[in-house]
Amino acid sequence: MRNILLFVLLAGSVSFARSAFSPGWHNPVAFGMGGASAAVTGTPLGVWSNPGLLSLSGRSAAAVFSPGRFGLTELSSGSVIYIEPTPVVATAILGTVFGFELYRETTLSLAFGRDLTQGFHASVIVHYYHLSISGYGAGSTIGISAGAFLRLLPDLTTGFALRNLNRPFLGDRLPTEFRIGAAYEPAGGFTIAVDLSKDPRFPFDCHVGVQYRLLPEIDLRAGGSTDPSTVSGGFAARIGSFALDYGVNAHPALGLSHLVAVSFSFR
């Protein structure tokens, strides 16, 4: 009975994320900071929220993610990312699987980013979306997203991202989602970030988050969002080239969700 109910919810697009194939569950920085991450630097994992951050990564990096949603194994997912910077262009390969045997979303993405001028970075990302619904069949489509990042001042950055610019069709049109944000880094290891995001089917969502570098190896995160009203927290711990990120999000009606990411950077 539980599987049937979950299938009806997912197939009817009443998803617990904002929309199908949403990237919000795969960025541990955003997850711990209430979704505020469009202009937050210091980790390559922000590519999930804003592709414009891709070319800021000066080292090759790989990561594995495992979000758990509301304690339901049927809503579990897994993600991988590999980033390879070059003198000409930075590239990234991303993959995500979400769902269970009755409903499954698979996304494969290829991203390209470049530092166009000093302090201004832009990227484009191509997504292959595949949706499989038991008893209804399967389908695929291609989506295109873009993002940019600009350092306005030494301690002030801004970023924006557009997802599904081409409004790909997969049973219905996937919406074009817009995100813009800013981050301020005062002295003392603090980062204060604010994002606004808009899905055309929903009101504006405001995200506010803070990150504090407790030690050179440890970051603490907290934040919240307005629609839905959630609070979140998390941390990052680094040992050499390895990093462990953890985030937790509390939804007022659905409970807790968790995300764990393990990453490795080299060269």
C-alpha positions in Angstrom: 0.0 0.0 0.0 2.9 2.4 0.9 4.5 1.8 -2.5 1.3 2.5 -4.3 0.7 5.8 -2.5 4.3 6.9 -3.2 3.9 5.9 -6.9 0.7 8.0 -7.1 2.4 11.0 -5.5 5.5 10.8 -7.7 3.8 10.0 -11.0 1.3 12.9 -10.4 4.3 15.3 -10.0 3.4 16.1 -6.4 7.0 15.6 -5.6 8.7 16.4 -2.4 11.3 18.4 -4.3 10.2 21.5 -6.2 9.9 19.6 -9.5 11.0 16.4 -11.2 14.8 16.1 -11.7 15.4 18.8 -9.2 19.1 19.4 -8.3 18.5 20.7 -4.9 19.1 17.4 -3.1 22.6 16.9 -4.4 24.5 20.0 -3.1 25.6 19.5 0.5 26.5 23.2 0.8 23.0 24.3 -0.2 21.4 21.5 1.8 23.1 22.7 5.0 22.5 26.5 4.3 18.8 26.5 3.6 19.4 26.4 -0.2 21.5 29.6 -0.3 24.4 28.6 -2.5 24.4 30.3 -5.9 27.4 32.5 -4.9 29.1 30.4 -2.2 32.7 29.5 -3.2 35.3 27.2 -1.7 33.9 23.8 -2.8 33.4 22.3 -6.3 30.1 20.7 -5.1 28.2 24.0 -5.7 28.0 23.1 -9.4 24.7 21.3 -8.6 23.0 24.6 -7.7 24.9 27.0 -10.0 27.0 25.7 -13.0 28.7 29.0 -13.1 30.9 27.9 -10.1 32.5 25.1 -12.2 35.5 27.0 -13.5 36.4 28.2 -10.0 37.7 24.7 -9.2 41.4 24.7 -9.7 41.8 21.0 -9.0 40.3 17.8 -10.3 37.7 16.4 -7.9 35.3 13.5 -7.5 32.4 13.1 -5.1 29.6 10.6 -4.2 26.4 11.8 -2.6 23.6 9.9 -0.8 20.5 11.9 0.2 17.8 10.3 2.3 14.4 11.9 2.2 12.0 11.9 5.1 13.1 8.4 6.2 11.6 6.7 3.2 13.9 4.3 1.3 11.6 4.7 -1.8 12.7 8.3 -2.0 16.4 7.6 -1.7 18.8 8.7 -4.4 22.5 8.6 -5.3 24.7 11.0 -7.2 28.3 11.2 -8.5 30.3 14.1 -10.0 33.7 14.3 -11.6 35.4 17.7 -12.3 38.4 18.2 -14.5 39.8 21.7 -15.0 42.0 22.6 -17.9 43.7 25.8 -19.0 41.0 26.3 -21.7 37.8 25.0 -20.1 36.6 23.2 -17.0 34.4 20.1 -17.5 32.3 18.1 -15.2 30.3 14.8 -15.6 27.3 14.4 -13.2 25.0 11.5 -12.7 21.9 11.0 -10.4 19.4 8.3 -9.8 16.2 8.8 -7.8 13.3 6.6 -6.9 12.4 2.9 -6.6 11.0 0.1 -8.8 7.7 1.8 -9.6 9.1 5.3 -10.3 12.7 6.2 -11.3 14.4 9.3 -12.5 17.9 9.2 -14.0 19.9 12.2 -15.0 23.3 12.3 -16.8 24.9 15.7 -17.3 27.9 17.2 -19.0 29.0 20.7 -18.0 31.5 23.2 -19.5 32.8 26.3 -17.7 35.2 29.1 -18.4 36.7 32.2 -16.7 35.6 34.8 -19.3 37.2 37.8 -17.7 38.9 38.3 -14.3 36.2 37.5 -11.7 33.5 36.5 -14.2 32.8 32.8 -14.8 30.1 31.3 -17.0 29.0 27.7 -17.7 26.6 25.7 -19.7 25.3 22.2 -18.8 23.5 19.6 -21.0 21.2 17.1 -19.2 19.9 13.8 -20.4 16.7 13.0 -18.5 15.2 9.5 -18.3 11.9 8.7 -16.6 10.6 5.2 -16.0 7.1 4.6 -14.5 6.0 1.0 -13.9 3.0 0.2 -16.1 3.2 3.4 -18.1 6.6 3.0 -19.9 9.6 5.2 -20.1 10.8 8.3 -21.9 13.8 10.6 -22.3 14.6 14.2 -23.2 17.4 16.7 -23.3 17.6 19.8 -21.1 20.0 22.8 -21.2 21.0 24.9 -18.2 23.4 27.8 -17.7 25.0 29.7 -14.8 27.3 32.6 -14.0 29.4 33.8 -11.1 30.8 37.3 -10.5 33.1 38.6 -7.8 32.0 42.1 -7.2 34.4 42.9 -4.4 37.0 40.9 -2.6 34.4 39.9 0.0 31.2 40.0 -2.1 30.1 37.6 -4.8 27.0 37.0 -6.8 25.7 34.2 -9.0 22.7 33.2 -11.0 21.5 30.0 -12.7 18.8 29.1 -15.2 17.7 25.4 -15.4 16.0 23.9 -18.3 16.3 26.9 -20.6 14.7 24.9 -23.4 11.7 23.7 -21.4 12.2 20.0 -22.4 9.2 17.9 -22.8 8.8 14.6 -20.9 5.1 13.9 -20.6 4.8 17.6 -19.8 7.1 20.6 -20.0 9.8 20.7 -17.4 9.7 24.3 -16.0 12.5 26.8 -16.4 13.8 27.5 -12.9 15.6 30.7 -12.0 18.0 31.3 -9.1 20.0 34.4 -8.1 22.1 34.9 -5.0 24.8 36.8 -3.2 27.4 35.9 -0.6 29.3 38.2 1.8 32.5 37.0 3.5 33.4 39.3 6.4 36.4 38.8 8.5 36.4 35.9 11.0 35.6 33.0 8.7 31.9 33.8 8.2 30.0 33.5 4.9 26.5 34.9 4.8 24.4 34.0 1.7 21.0 34.9 0.4 19.3 33.3 -2.7 16.0 33.9 -4.4 14.6 31.0 -6.5 11.6 30.8 -8.7 9.7 27.9 -10.2 7.0 29.4 -12.5 4.4 27.1 -10.8 5.2 28.4 -7.2 5.8 31.7 -5.4 9.3 33.0 -4.9 11.4 31.0 -2.4 13.9 32.9 -0.2 16.9 31.1 1.1 19.2 32.4 3.8 22.3 30.6 5.1 25.5 31.1 7.0 28.7 29.2 7.0 31.4 29.5 9.7 35.0 28.1 9.3 35.5 26.9 12.9 38.9 25.4 12.0 40.9 25.2 8.7 39.5 21.7 8.4 35.9 22.2 9.6 33.0 24.3 8.4 29.7 24.7 10.2 26.5 25.5 8.3 22.9 26.6 9.1 20.0 28.2 7.2 16.4 28.2 6.2 13.9 28.7 3.4 10.4 30.2 3.1 8.4 28.1 0.7 8.2 25.5 2.1 9.3 26.8 5.5 12.3 24.7 6.4 15.4 24.9 8.6 18.7 23.1 8.0 22.2 22.6 9.2 25.4 20.7 8.5 29.1 20.6 8.5 32.1 19.8 6.3 35.3 18.1 7.6 38.5 17.9 5.5 41.5 15.7 6.0 44.1 16.2 3.3 42.5 15.7 -0.1 39.4 14.1 1.4 36.2 15.9 2.6 33.1 14.7 4.3 29.9 16.8 4.0 26.8 16.3 6.0 23.5 18.2 5.9 20.1 17.8 7.6 16.8 19.5 6.6 13.7 19.7 8.7 10.3 20.0 6.9 7.4 21.1 9.2 5.1 18.3 7.9 7.3 15.6 6.4 10.2 15.5 9.0 13.9 15.2 8.5 16.0 14.6 5.5 19.7 13.9 5.5 22.6 14.1 2.9 26.0 12.7 3.1 28.8 13.4 0.5 32.3 12.1 0.3 34.7 14.0 -2.0 38.3 13.7 -3.1 40.4 16.4 -4.8 43.8 15.9 -6.5 46.4 17.6 -8.6 
